[in-house]
Amino acid sequence: MALPRKPYLIRAMHEWICDSEFTPHIVVDAEAEHVVVPAEHINDGKIILNISTRATEALQLGNEFISFATRFGGRSVSIEIPCAAVLGIYARETGEGMIFTGEDSPDDPDGSDEPTPPRATRPELKIVK
């Protein structure tokens, strides 16, 4: 069984954004299950979070969850986000990043939407008189 790609893509984009000396932000579906974020900062069911090393403490970009401590309005807050709830990651300064359009599906391990081509069948020959 193939592992979900999203956590790996999030980590890769985070590294690329930080190496480029930009500020990584994630867009999160704040209404998804198991999302722990400050409710007063949710806008239209989403929240945008700065996940730079300067803005976070103990940042963990795991395969199942993203977790870290940060400050909102001067108070310390623990954040927990299932990777499935991350809608995108981008650099604040340029807007470059990646938007996630759907879940990795075990039925679609390569992520393609193309139908499987029909299997070649053996040609049939008929005798013509």
PyMOL commands that set and color helices and strands:
alter all, ss='L'
color gray80, all
select helices_A, chain A and resi 6-19+39-41+83-85
alter helices_A, ss='H'
color red, helices_A
select strands_A, chain A and resi 24-29+46-50+57-61+65-72+75-82+86-91+97-99
alter strands_A, ss='S'
color yellow, strands_A
deselect
rebuild
show_as cartoon
